Amino acid sequence: MSDQLTPEPPNSLEKAAILLLSVGEANAARILRYLTPKEVQRVGAQMTKMQDISTEQVQAVVESFLRSEEHTSELQSPCNL
């Protein structure tokens, strides 16, 4: 039996930080333009706290984001109106 605890899944703020860290500086800057100053401050602070982000964590966050975007796109499609 392992003594290691299973890490908790990231919260929304942590997911945003992981996603922004994974897309590169230029793309992150483009995304941050859509946030309020307070949101930029909060996610920026979280980004500086992030340590030892595993490839699996990044992959899970990116896949989750893409799934949510697919769902949002389907809801906003003119065919669904």
Rosetta silent file (secondary structure, phi, psi, omega in degrees, C-alpha in Angstrom):
SEQUENCE: MSDQLTPEPPNSLEKAAILLLSVGEANAARILRYLTPKEVQRVGAQMTKMQDISTEQVQAVVESFLRSEEHTSELQSPCNL
SCORE:     score description
SCORE:     0.000 S_00000001
   1 L     0.000  138.071 -175.995    0.000    0.000    0.000 S_00000001
   2 L   -88.220  142.995  177.229    1.332    3.437   -0.936 S_00000001
   3 L   -87.488   -7.863 -178.447    1.803    6.235    1.582 S_00000001
   4 L   -76.684  137.985  176.859    1.454    8.882   -1.140 S_00000001
   5 L   -85.490  145.629  174.978   -1.755   10.849   -1.237 S_00000001
   6 L   -74.027  126.910 -178.937   -3.588   11.285   -4.504 S_00000001
   7 L   -66.227  146.482  177.261   -3.350   14.970   -5.420 S_00000001
   8 L   -69.279  147.722  175.932   -6.609   16.875   -5.567 S_00000001
   9 L   -63.589  150.382 -178.686   -7.788   17.848   -9.041 S_00000001
  10 L   -66.224  145.773  174.840   -6.955   21.455   -9.908 S_00000001
  11 L   -80.775  179.544 -175.782   -9.585   24.102   -9.215 S_00000001
  12 H   -60.282  -41.191  179.660  -10.724   26.563  -11.900 S_00000001
  13 H   -65.649  -42.112  177.678   -8.023   29.096  -11.110 S_00000001
  14 H   -65.336  -39.543  177.728   -5.317   26.429  -11.213 S_00000001
  15 H   -61.645  -43.386  178.731   -6.710   25.096  -14.504 S_00000001
  16 H   -61.687  -43.157  179.675   -6.567   28.588  -16.012 S_00000001
  17 H   -63.544  -43.973  179.346   -2.976   28.997  -14.842 S_00000001
  18 H   -62.427  -44.806 -179.697   -1.956   25.603  -16.237 S_00000001
  19 H   -61.861  -46.803 -179.590   -3.618   26.347  -19.568 S_00000001
  20 H   -64.427  -37.883  177.718   -1.969   29.763  -19.850 S_00000001
  21 H   -67.176  -26.417 -174.924    1.432   28.338  -18.926 S_00000001
  22 H   -88.870  -13.640 -175.197    1.053   25.653  -21.575 S_00000001
  23 L   -96.407   -3.927 -179.809    0.144   27.869  -24.553 S_00000001
  24 L    91.564  159.482 -172.482    3.235   30.054  -24.609 S_00000001
  25 H   -62.614  -46.761 -177.095    3.771   33.704  -23.796 S_00000001
  26 H   -64.239  -44.637  179.823    2.295   35.263  -26.958 S_00000001
  27 H   -68.548  -38.194  177.655   -0.880   33.171  -26.861 S_00000001
  28 H   -62.103  -40.785  178.967   -1.276   33.691  -23.119 S_00000001
  29 H   -62.121  -40.475  178.179   -1.026   37.464  -23.662 S_00000001
  30 H   -62.829  -40.744  179.975   -3.783   37.269  -26.284 S_00000001
  31 H   -68.042  -43.572 -176.496   -6.016   35.348  -23.877 S_00000001
  32 H   -62.329  -23.580  178.419   -5.298   37.655  -20.938 S_00000001
  33 L   -61.830  -22.620 -178.664   -6.613   40.648  -22.926 S_00000001
  34 L   -87.984   -3.692 -178.454  -10.119   39.246  -22.434 S_00000001
  35 L   -97.703  156.183  174.708   -9.846   39.188  -18.647 S_00000001
  36 L   -73.683  160.851  177.373  -10.520   41.964  -16.188 S_00000001
  37 H   -55.024  -39.279 -179.927   -7.530   43.463  -14.350 S_00000001
  38 H   -65.253  -41.432  178.644   -8.585   41.605  -11.187 S_00000001
  39 H   -65.190  -40.821  177.741   -8.787   38.291  -13.080 S_00000001
  40 H   -61.593  -42.360  179.307   -5.351   38.883  -14.627 S_00000001
  41 H   -61.811  -46.195 -177.143   -3.955   39.586  -11.161 S_00000001
  42 H   -65.949  -46.495 -177.399   -5.492   36.424   -9.683 S_00000001
  43 H   -71.542  -34.415  176.570   -4.437   34.089  -12.494 S_00000001
  44 H   -62.979  -42.663  177.719   -0.986   35.688  -12.685 S_00000001
  45 H   -62.989  -40.193  179.351   -0.470   35.131   -8.971 S_00000001
  46 H   -66.355  -39.150  179.111   -1.568   31.507   -9.375 S_00000001
  47 H   -59.501  -38.555 -179.346    0.807   31.033  -12.317 S_00000001
  48 H   -71.555  -22.382  179.114    3.737   32.109  -10.151 S_00000001
  49 H   -83.848  -18.337 -173.396    2.732   29.586   -7.482 S_00000001
  50 L   -68.030  129.508  178.209    2.529   26.628   -9.864 S_00000001
  51 L  -136.311  147.654  173.346    5.319   24.099   -9.356 S_00000001
  52 L    50.828   52.819  176.807    5.989   20.654  -10.722 S_00000001
  53 L   -79.737  122.027 -177.848    3.121   20.571  -13.204 S_00000001
  54 L   -80.318  158.397  175.509    3.096   17.114  -14.709 S_00000001
  55 H   -58.289  -37.433  179.994    2.558   16.355  -18.364 S_00000001
  56 H   -64.563  -39.614  178.268   -0.547   14.446  -17.328 S_00000001
  57 H   -64.041  -45.659  179.708   -1.967   17.508  -15.565 S_00000001
  58 H   -61.418  -46.811 -179.040   -1.365   19.709  -18.598 S_00000001
  59 H   -60.437  -43.766 -179.388   -2.892   17.118  -20.912 S_00000001
  60 H   -64.013  -42.090 -179.613   -5.984   16.728  -18.702 S_00000001
  61 H   -67.217  -44.516 -179.808   -6.522   20.506  -18.472 S_00000001
  62 H   -64.123  -44.400  178.538   -6.075   21.044  -22.223 S_00000001
  63 H   -62.444  -41.008  177.856   -8.400   18.143  -23.065 S_00000001
  64 H   -62.334  -43.171  178.536  -11.002   19.471  -20.625 S_00000001
  65 H   -62.660  -45.632 -179.637  -10.761   22.921  -22.187 S_00000001
  66 H   -63.540  -39.761  176.802  -11.120   21.546  -25.713 S_00000001
  67 H   -62.700  -42.616 -179.173  -14.152   19.476  -24.700 S_00000001
  68 H   -67.495  -35.824  177.619  -15.815   22.505  -23.133 S_00000001
  69 H   -67.744  -39.260  176.780  -15.069   24.579  -26.241 S_00000001
  70 H   -61.308  -43.876 -179.878  -16.577   21.886  -28.494 S_00000001
  71 H   -64.040  -43.846  179.278  -19.699   21.881  -26.339 S_00000001
  72 H   -63.810  -42.632  179.101  -19.906   25.689  -26.370 S_00000001
  73 H   -61.974  -40.211  178.516  -19.419   25.775  -30.145 S_00000001
  74 H   -63.842  -39.539 -179.282  -22.219   23.256  -30.616 S_00000001
  75 H   -68.921  -30.002 -176.531  -24.553   25.362  -28.482 S_00000001
  76 H   -95.963   -1.565 -178.634  -23.741   28.521  -30.435 S_00000001
  77 L   -62.886  137.844  179.107  -23.906   26.957  -33.894 S_00000001
  78 H   -60.277  -25.050  179.042  -26.454   28.652  -36.216 S_00000001
  79 H   -68.316  -24.759 -178.088  -27.814   25.202  -37.006 S_00000001
  80 H   -91.535    0.098 -178.741  -28.893   24.828  -33.374 S_00000001
  81 L   -87.961    0.000    0.000  -30.811   28.107  -33.269 S_00000001
